[in-house]
Amino acid sequence: MAITKAVLLQLKGIKLRLQFEPDNFKFEKLRNRKIEEKRNAQFLAYRELCIFVNKYF
């Protein structure tokens, strides 16, 4: 999976925040995992839709 510029900027922002707010790191890590899971689910749903469309139309 290609890392986009937006993801790199987001990771850089997390690193900067970690320097100043180490207590929030666990929350950020959990939040980012949920975002990544949602992104993966959306990608898989889109892929399934493309396969279905190509198969039957």
PDB file of N, CA, C and O in Angstrom:
ATOM      1  N   MET A   1       0.849  -1.178   0.000  1.00  0.00           N
ATOM      2  CA  MET A   1       0.000   0.000   0.000  1.00  0.00           C
ATOM      3  C   MET A   1       0.893   1.239   0.000  1.00  0.00           C
ATOM      4  O   MET A   1       1.779   1.384   0.842  1.00  0.00           O
ATOM      5  N   ALA A   2       0.652   2.093  -0.924  1.00  0.00           N
ATOM      6  CA  ALA A   2       1.473   3.295  -1.057  1.00  0.00           C
ATOM      7  C   ALA A   2       1.171   4.293   0.058  1.00  0.00           C
ATOM      8  O   ALA A   2       0.017   4.490   0.439  1.00  0.00           O
ATOM      9  N   ILE A   3       2.210   4.905   0.561  1.00  0.00           N
ATOM     10  CA  ILE A   3       2.045   5.930   1.593  1.00  0.00           C
ATOM     11  C   ILE A   3       1.887   7.272   0.898  1.00  0.00           C
ATOM     12  O   ILE A   3       2.767   7.713   0.159  1.00  0.00           O
ATOM     13  N   THR A   4       0.765   7.905   1.144  1.00  0.00           N
ATOM     14  CA  THR A   4       0.501   9.193   0.502  1.00  0.00           C
ATOM     15  C   THR A   4       1.143  10.324   1.296  1.00  0.00           C
ATOM     16  O   THR A   4       1.565  10.146   2.439  1.00  0.00           O
ATOM     17  N   LYS A   5       1.203  11.480   0.666  1.00  0.00           N
ATOM     18  CA  LYS A   5       1.783  12.655   1.316  1.00  0.00           C
ATOM     19  C   LYS A   5       0.979  13.036   2.558  1.00  0.00           C
ATOM     20  O   LYS A   5       1.548  13.465   3.562  1.00  0.00           O
ATOM     21  N   ALA A   6      -0.350  12.879   2.487  1.00  0.00           N
ATOM     22  CA  ALA A   6      -1.202  13.204   3.636  1.00  0.00           C
ATOM     23  C   ALA A   6      -0.880  12.314   4.833  1.00  0.00           C
ATOM     24  O   ALA A   6      -0.851  12.781   5.971  1.00  0.00           O
ATOM     25  N   VAL A   7      -0.638  11.034   4.571  1.00  0.00           N
ATOM     26  CA  VAL A   7      -0.302  10.105   5.659  1.00  0.00           C
ATOM     27  C   VAL A   7       1.037  10.478   6.274  1.00  0.00           C
ATOM     28  O   VAL A   7       1.195  10.453   7.495  1.00  0.00           O
ATOM     29  N   LEU A   8       2.003  10.823   5.425  1.00  0.00           N
ATOM     30  CA  LEU A   8       3.313  11.225   5.944  1.00  0.00           C
ATOM     31  C   LEU A   8       3.206  12.479   6.805  1.00  0.00           C
ATOM     32  O   LEU A   8       3.835  12.567   7.860  1.00  0.00           O
ATOM     33  N   LEU A   9       2.410  13.448   6.355  1.00  0.00           N
ATOM     34  CA  LEU A   9       2.219  14.664   7.146  1.00  0.00           C
ATOM     35  C   LEU A   9       1.533  14.348   8.470  1.00  0.00           C
ATOM     36  O   LEU A   9       1.871  14.923   9.505  1.00  0.00           O
ATOM     37  N   GLN A  10       0.559  13.424   8.432  1.00  0.00           N
ATOM     38  CA  GLN A  10      -0.133  13.032   9.655  1.00  0.00           C
ATOM     39  C   GLN A  10       0.844  12.375  10.635  1.00  0.00           C
ATOM     40  O   GLN A  10       0.821  12.671  11.830  1.00  0.00           O
ATOM     41  N   LEU A  11       1.696  11.491  10.131  1.00  0.00           N
ATOM     42  CA  LEU A  11       2.678  10.837  10.995  1.00  0.00           C
ATOM     43  C   LEU A  11       3.657  11.841  11.587  1.00  0.00           C
ATOM     44  O   LEU A  11       4.034  11.738  12.754  1.00  0.00           O
ATOM     45  N   LYS A  12       4.063  12.807  10.783  1.00  0.00           N
ATOM     46  CA  LYS A  12       4.977  13.839  11.269  1.00  0.00           C
ATOM     47  C   LYS A  12       4.311  14.654  12.377  1.00  0.00           C
ATOM     48  O   LYS A  12       4.948  14.994  13.374  1.00  0.00           O
ATOM     49  N   GLY A  13       3.027  14.963  12.196  1.00  0.00           N
ATOM     50  CA  GLY A  13       2.280  15.700  13.219  1.00  0.00           C
ATOM     51  C   GLY A  13       2.181  14.916  14.515  1.00  0.00           C
ATOM     52  O   GLY A  13       2.271  15.491  15.599  1.00  0.00           O
ATOM     53  N   ILE A  14       1.996  13.609  14.408  1.00  0.00           N
ATOM     54  CA  ILE A  14       1.914  12.769  15.605  1.00  0.00           C
ATOM     55  C   ILE A  14       3.250  12.774  16.341  1.00  0.00           C
ATOM     56  O   ILE A  14       3.287  12.859  17.569  1.00  0.00           O
ATOM     57  N   LYS A  15       4.344  12.684  15.588  1.00  0.00           N
ATOM     58  CA  LYS A  15       5.665  12.705  16.223  1.00  0.00           C
ATOM     59  C   LYS A  15       5.903  14.025  16.946  1.00  0.00           C
ATOM     60  O   LYS A  15       6.442  14.046  18.053  1.00  0.00           O
ATOM     61  N   LEU A  16       5.502  15.120  16.318  1.00  0.00           N
ATOM     62  CA  LEU A  16       5.678  16.425  16.962  1.00  0.00           C
ATOM     63  C   LEU A  16       4.831  16.528  18.226  1.00  0.00           C
ATOM     64  O   LEU A  16       5.293  17.031  19.250  1.00  0.00           O
ATOM     65  N   ARG A  17       3.587  16.048  18.150  1.00  0.00           N
ATOM     66  CA  ARG A  17       2.721  16.095  19.327  1.00  0.00           C
ATOM     67  C   ARG A  17       3.247  15.202  20.437  1.00  0.00           C
ATOM     68  O   ARG A  17       3.117  15.531  21.616  1.00  0.00           O
ATOM     69  N   LEU A  18       3.838  14.082  20.069  1.00  0.00           N
ATOM     70  CA  LEU A  18       4.379  13.160  21.061  1.00  0.00           C
ATOM     71  C   LEU A  18       5.481  13.822  21.876  1.00  0.00           C
ATOM     72  O   LEU A  18       5.622  13.545  23.067  1.00  0.00           O
ATOM     73  N   GLN A  19       6.256  14.686  21.251  1.00  0.00           N
ATOM     74  CA  GLN A  19       7.321  15.376  21.969  1.00  0.00           C
ATOM     75  C   GLN A  19       6.752  16.277  23.063  1.00  0.00           C
ATOM     76  O   GLN A  19       7.355  16.425  24.126  1.00  0.00           O
ATOM     77  N   PHE A  20       5.601  16.872  22.804  1.00  0.00           N
ATOM     78  CA  PHE A  20       5.037  17.829  23.750  1.00  0.00           C
ATOM     79  C   PHE A  20       3.939  17.241  24.632  1.00  0.00           C
ATOM     80  O   PHE A  20       3.682  17.751  25.723  1.00  0.00           O
ATOM     81  N   GLU A  21       3.287  16.167  24.166  1.00  0.00           N
ATOM     82  CA  GLU A  21       2.181  15.572  24.917  1.00  0.00           C
ATOM     83  C   GLU A  21       2.338  14.050  24.968  1.00  0.00           C
ATOM     84  O   GLU A  21       1.566  13.344  24.318  1.00  0.00           O
ATOM     85  N   PRO A  22       3.298  13.529  25.708  1.00  0.00           N
ATOM     86  CA  PRO A  22       3.506  12.078  25.727  1.00  0.00           C
ATOM     87  C   PRO A  22       2.339  11.297  26.334  1.00  0.00           C
ATOM     88  O   PRO A  22       2.181  10.110  26.050  1.00  0.00           O
ATOM     89  N   ASP A  23       1.512  11.955  27.174  1.00  0.00           N
ATOM     90  CA  ASP A  23       0.386  11.255  27.798  1.00  0.00           C
ATOM     91  C   ASP A  23      -0.683  10.865  26.784  1.00  0.00           C
ATOM     92  O   ASP A  23      -1.408   9.892  26.994  1.00  0.00           O
ATOM     93  N   ASN A  24      -0.787  11.611  25.693  1.00  0.00           N
ATOM     94  CA  ASN A  24      -1.818  11.343  24.696  1.00  0.00           C
ATOM     95  C   ASN A  24      -1.374  10.346  23.631  1.00  0.00           C
ATOM     96  O   ASN A  24      -2.128  10.066  22.699  1.00  0.00           O
ATOM     97  N   PHE A  25      -0.178   9.814  23.753  1.00  0.00           N
ATOM     98  CA  PHE A  25       0.350   8.945  22.701  1.00  0.00           C
ATOM     99  C   PHE A  25      -0.492   7.686  22.511  1.00  0.00           C
ATOM    100  O   PHE A  25      -0.765   7.287  21.378  1.00  0.00           O
ATOM    101  N   LYS A  26      -0.903   7.059  23.612  1.00  0.00           N
ATOM    102  CA  LYS A  26      -1.698   5.827  23.497  1.00  0.00           C
ATOM    103  C   LYS A  26      -3.019   6.103  22.793  1.00  0.00           C
ATOM    104  O   LYS A  26      -3.466   5.304  21.970  1.00  0.00           O
ATOM    105  N   PHE A  27      -3.642   7.225  23.112  1.00  0.00           N
ATOM    106  CA  PHE A  27      -4.898   7.593  22.459  1.00  0.00           C
ATOM    107  C   PHE A  27      -4.682   7.803  20.966  1.00  0.00           C
ATOM    108  O   PHE A  27      -5.474   7.332  20.149  1.00  0.00           O
ATOM    109  N   GLU A  28      -3.612   8.508  20.607  1.00  0.00           N
ATOM    110  CA  GLU A  28      -3.317   8.766  19.193  1.00  0.00           C
ATOM    111  C   GLU A  28      -3.063   7.455  18.454  1.00  0.00           C
ATOM    112  O   GLU A  28      -3.521   7.271  17.326  1.00  0.00           O
ATOM    113  N   LYS A  29      -2.335   6.554  19.091  1.00  0.00           N
ATOM    114  CA  LYS A  29      -2.020   5.279  18.461  1.00  0.00           C
ATOM    115  C   LYS A  29      -3.301   4.488  18.194  1.00  0.00           C
ATOM    116  O   LYS A  29      -3.472   3.917  17.117  1.00  0.00           O
ATOM    117  N   LEU A  30      -4.194   4.461  19.177  1.00  0.00           N
ATOM    118  CA  LEU A  30      -5.463   3.753  19.030  1.00  0.00           C
ATOM    119  C   LEU A  30      -6.307   4.400  17.941  1.00  0.00           C
ATOM    120  O   LEU A  30      -6.910   3.710  17.119  1.00  0.00           O
ATOM    121  N   ARG A  31      -6.348   5.723  17.940  1.00  0.00           N
ATOM    122  CA  ARG A  31      -7.139   6.458  16.948  1.00  0.00           C
ATOM    123  C   ARG A  31      -6.614   6.192  15.539  1.00  0.00           C
ATOM    124  O   ARG A  31      -7.396   5.977  14.613  1.00  0.00           O
ATOM    125  N   ASN A  32      -5.317   6.207  15.379  1.00  0.00           N
ATOM    126  CA  ASN A  32      -4.729   5.963  14.059  1.00  0.00           C
ATOM    127  C   ASN A  32      -4.972   4.539  13.589  1.00  0.00           C
ATOM    128  O   ASN A  32      -5.163   4.300  12.397  1.00  0.00           O
ATOM    129  N   ARG A  33      -4.965   3.595  14.518  1.00  0.00           N
ATOM    130  CA  ARG A  33      -5.252   2.209  14.137  1.00  0.00           C
ATOM    131  C   ARG A  33      -6.686   2.091  13.639  1.00  0.00           C
ATOM    132  O   ARG A  33      -6.954   1.393  12.661  1.00  0.00           O
ATOM    133  N   LYS A  34      -7.609   2.777  14.313  1.00  0.00           N
ATOM    134  CA  LYS A  34      -9.005   2.739  13.879  1.00  0.00           C
ATOM    135  C   LYS A  34      -9.168   3.389  12.512  1.00  0.00           C
ATOM    136  O   LYS A  34      -9.924   2.894  11.675  1.00  0.00           O
ATOM    137  N   ILE A  35      -8.463   4.497  12.279  1.00  0.00           N
ATOM    138  CA  ILE A  35      -8.518   5.158  10.971  1.00  0.00           C
ATOM    139  C   ILE A  35      -7.983   4.217   9.896  1.00  0.00           C
ATOM    140  O   ILE A  35      -8.565   4.110   8.816  1.00  0.00           O
ATOM    141  N   GLU A  36      -6.890   3.545  10.186  1.00  0.00           N
ATOM    142  CA  GLU A  36      -6.289   2.625   9.215  1.00  0.00           C
ATOM    143  C   GLU A  36      -7.223   1.445   8.935  1.00  0.00           C
ATOM    144  O   GLU A  36      -7.355   1.020   7.788  1.00  0.00           O
ATOM    145  N   GLU A  37      -7.874   0.913   9.985  1.00  0.00           N
ATOM    146  CA  GLU A  37      -8.816  -0.186   9.789  1.00  0.00           C
ATOM    147  C   GLU A  37      -9.990   0.260   8.921  1.00  0.00           C
ATOM    148  O   GLU A  37     -10.442  -0.484   8.051  1.00  0.00           O
ATOM    149  N   LYS A  38     -10.478   1.467   9.157  1.00  0.00           N
ATOM    150  CA  LYS A  38     -11.588   1.995   8.363  1.00  0.00           C
ATOM    151  C   LYS A  38     -11.159   2.168   6.906  1.00  0.00           C
ATOM    152  O   LYS A  38     -11.908   1.827   5.990  1.00  0.00           O
ATOM    153  N   ARG A  39      -9.968   2.692   6.697  1.00  0.00           N
ATOM    154  CA  ARG A  39      -9.450   2.888   5.337  1.00  0.00           C
ATOM    155  C   ARG A  39      -9.322   1.547   4.617  1.00  0.00           C
ATOM    156  O   ARG A  39      -9.671   1.436   3.442  1.00  0.00           O
ATOM    157  N   ASN A  40      -8.823   0.534   5.319  1.00  0.00           N
ATOM    158  CA  ASN A  40      -8.686  -0.793   4.720  1.00  0.00           C
ATOM    159  C   ASN A  40     -10.045  -1.387   4.382  1.00  0.00           C
ATOM    160  O   ASN A  40     -10.209  -2.000   3.327  1.00  0.00           O
ATOM    161  N   ALA A  41     -11.022  -1.212   5.269  1.00  0.00           N
ATOM    162  CA  ALA A  41     -12.369  -1.725   5.017  1.00  0.00           C
ATOM    163  C   ALA A  41     -12.993  -1.038   3.808  1.00  0.00           C
ATOM    164  O   ALA A  41     -13.649  -1.687   2.993  1.00  0.00           O
ATOM    165  N   GLN A  42     -12.793   0.270   3.688  1.00  0.00           N
ATOM    166  CA  GLN A  42     -13.326   0.997   2.536  1.00  0.00           C
ATOM    167  C   GLN A  42     -12.669   0.517   1.248  1.00  0.00           C
ATOM    168  O   GLN A  42     -13.340   0.364   0.228  1.00  0.00           O
ATOM    169  N   PHE A  43     -11.371   0.280   1.290  1.00  0.00           N
ATOM    170  CA  PHE A  43     -10.660  -0.198   0.106  1.00  0.00           C
ATOM    171  C   PHE A  43     -11.164  -1.576  -0.304  1.00  0.00           C
ATOM    172  O   PHE A  43     -11.387  -1.831  -1.488  1.00  0.00           O
ATOM    173  N   LEU A  44     -11.343  -2.465   0.672  1.00  0.00           N
ATOM    174  CA  LEU A  44     -11.818  -3.809   0.351  1.00  0.00           C
ATOM    175  C   LEU A  44     -13.230  -3.779  -0.219  1.00  0.00           C
ATOM    176  O   LEU A  44     -13.541  -4.526  -1.146  1.00  0.00           O
ATOM    177  N   ALA A  45     -14.087  -2.922   0.330  1.00  0.00           N
ATOM    178  CA  ALA A  45     -15.449  -2.799  -0.189  1.00  0.00           C
ATOM    179  C   ALA A  45     -15.427  -2.280  -1.620  1.00  0.00           C
ATOM    180  O   ALA A  45     -16.172  -2.772  -2.468  1.00  0.00           O
ATOM    181  N   TYR A  46     -14.591  -1.304  -1.892  1.00  0.00           N
ATOM    182  CA  TYR A  46     -14.471  -0.754  -3.243  1.00  0.00           C
ATOM    183  C   TYR A  46     -13.945  -1.818  -4.211  1.00  0.00           C
ATOM    184  O   TYR A  46     -14.421  -1.931  -5.340  1.00  0.00           O
ATOM    185  N   ARG A  47     -12.972  -2.586  -3.761  1.00  0.00           N
ATOM    186  CA  ARG A  47     -12.416  -3.641  -4.613  1.00  0.00           C
ATOM    187  C   ARG A  47     -13.470  -4.693  -4.936  1.00  0.00           C
ATOM    188  O   ARG A  47     -13.572  -5.148  -6.075  1.00  0.00           O
ATOM    189  N   GLU A  48     -14.258  -5.080  -3.926  1.00  0.00           N
ATOM    190  CA  GLU A  48     -15.333  -6.047  -4.151  1.00  0.00           C
ATOM    191  C   GLU A  48     -16.353  -5.510  -5.147  1.00  0.00           C
ATOM    192  O   GLU A  48     -16.834  -6.243  -6.011  1.00  0.00           O
ATOM    193  N   LEU A  49     -16.678  -4.230  -5.022  1.00  0.00           N
ATOM    194  CA  LEU A  49     -17.621  -3.604  -5.947  1.00  0.00           C
ATOM    195  C   LEU A  49     -17.075  -3.630  -7.373  1.00  0.00           C
ATOM    196  O   LEU A  49     -17.806  -3.938  -8.314  1.00  0.00           O
ATOM    197  N   CYS A  50     -15.797  -3.308  -7.533  1.00  0.00           N
ATOM    198  CA  CYS A  50     -15.183  -3.321  -8.865  1.00  0.00           C
ATOM    199  C   CYS A  50     -15.194  -4.724  -9.461  1.00  0.00           C
ATOM    200  O   CYS A  50     -15.470  -4.892 -10.649  1.00  0.00           O
ATOM    201  N   ILE A  51     -14.902  -5.712  -8.656  1.00  0.00           N
ATOM    202  CA  ILE A  51     -14.914  -7.097  -9.130  1.00  0.00           C
ATOM    203  C   ILE A  51     -16.321  -7.483  -9.558  1.00  0.00           C
ATOM    204  O   ILE A  51     -16.504  -8.099 -10.607  1.00  0.00           O
ATOM    205  N   PHE A  52     -17.313  -7.126  -8.757  1.00  0.00           N
ATOM    206  CA  PHE A  52     -18.708  -7.439  -9.075  1.00  0.00           C
ATOM    207  C   PHE A  52     -19.126  -6.784 -10.382  1.00  0.00           C
ATOM    208  O   PHE A  52     -19.726  -7.429 -11.242  1.00  0.00           O
ATOM    209  N   VAL A  53     -18.808  -5.498 -10.531  1.00  0.00           N
ATOM    210  CA  VAL A  53     -19.197  -4.758 -11.736  1.00  0.00           C
ATOM    211  C   VAL A  53     -18.528  -5.357 -12.970  1.00  0.00           C
ATOM    212  O   VAL A  53     -19.175  -5.529 -14.002  1.00  0.00           O
ATOM    213  N   ASN A  54     -17.255  -5.670 -12.874  1.00  0.00           N
ATOM    214  CA  ASN A  54     -16.544  -6.245 -14.021  1.00  0.00           C
ATOM    215  C   ASN A  54     -17.024  -7.650 -14.355  1.00  0.00           C
ATOM    216  O   ASN A  54     -16.964  -8.079 -15.507  1.00  0.00           O
ATOM    217  N   LYS A  55     -17.497  -8.358 -13.349  1.00  0.00           N
ATOM    218  CA  LYS A  55     -17.920  -9.735 -13.558  1.00  0.00           C
ATOM    219  C   LYS A  55     -19.283  -9.820 -14.242  1.00  0.00           C
ATOM    220  O   LYS A  55     -19.490 -10.665 -15.113  1.00  0.00           O
ATOM    221  N   TYR A  56     -20.211  -8.948 -13.853  1.00  0.00           N
ATOM    222  CA  TYR A  56     -21.589  -9.089 -14.307  1.00  0.00           C
ATOM    223  C   TYR A  56     -22.028  -8.055 -15.334  1.00  0.00           C
ATOM    224  O   TYR A  56     -23.140  -8.147 -15.854  1.00  0.00           O
ATOM    225  N   PHE A  57     -21.182  -7.070 -15.639  1.00  0.00           N
ATOM    226  CA  PHE A  57     -21.612  -6.055 -16.614  1.00  0.00           C
ATOM    227  C   PHE A  57     -20.662  -5.946 -17.764  1.00  0.00           C
ATOM    228  O   PHE A  57     -20.878  -5.140 -18.670  1.00  0.00           O
TER     229      PHE A  57
END
